[in-house]
């Protein structure tokens, strides 16, 4: 396995400790690696921005990570 830098926290991780995401920036597609911890923080931030309560957020995050 190769080591990757998390685009958010800049820490080294094994490839299986995160995901590569395709992001669209100004009509330009870019690939970024994010560790699972940063992905969770990112998800919580997005759910809060959509108006979900803390209880709903915990339920959603648990449902998405318990697979």
C-alpha positions in Angstrom: 0.0 0.0 0.0 1.2 3.5 -0.7 1.1 6.4 1.8 -1.0 9.4 1.1 -1.2 12.9 2.5 -4.7 13.9 3.7 -5.6 17.1 1.8 -7.3 18.5 5.0 -4.9 17.7 7.9 -1.7 17.1 5.9 -0.9 13.9 7.9 0.5 10.7 6.3 -1.9 7.7 6.0 -2.1 4.3 4.4 -4.4 4.3 1.4 -6.9 2.1 3.3 -7.2 4.7 6.0 -9.1 7.2 3.8 -10.7 7.8 0.4 -9.8 9.5 -2.8 -12.5 12.1 -3.7 -13.1 13.7 -7.1 -13.8 17.4 -6.6 -15.0 19.9 -9.2 -13.2 23.2 -9.0 -14.0 25.8 -11.6 -14.7 23.3 -14.3 -11.5 21.4 -13.4 -11.7 18.0 -11.9 -9.2 17.3 -9.1 -8.5 14.2 -7.0 -7.8 14.6 -3.3 -7.1 12.0 -0.5 -8.9 12.5 2.8 -8.5 10.5 5.9 -11.6 9.0 7.5 -11.4 11.4 10.5 -11.4 14.5 8.2 -14.2 13.0 6.1 -16.3 12.6 9.3 -15.6 16.2 10.4 -16.5 17.4 6.9 -19.7 15.4 6.9 -20.7 16.8 10.3 -20.0 20.3 9.1 -22.2 19.8 6.0 -25.1 18.2 8.0 -25.0 21.2 10.4 -25.1 23.6 7.5 -28.2 21.8 6.3 -29.9 22.4 9.6 -29.8 18.9 11.2 -29.9 18.7 15.0 -27.1 17.1 16.9 -29.2 14.0 17.5 -30.0 13.7 13.7 -26.3 14.2 12.9 -25.2 11.4 15.3 -27.8 9.1 13.9 -26.8 9.8 10.3 -23.0 9.5 11.0 -23.5 6.2 12.9 -25.7 4.8 10.1 -23.0 5.8 7.5 -20.1 4.4 9.4 -21.6 1.2 10.8 -21.4 -0.8 7.6 
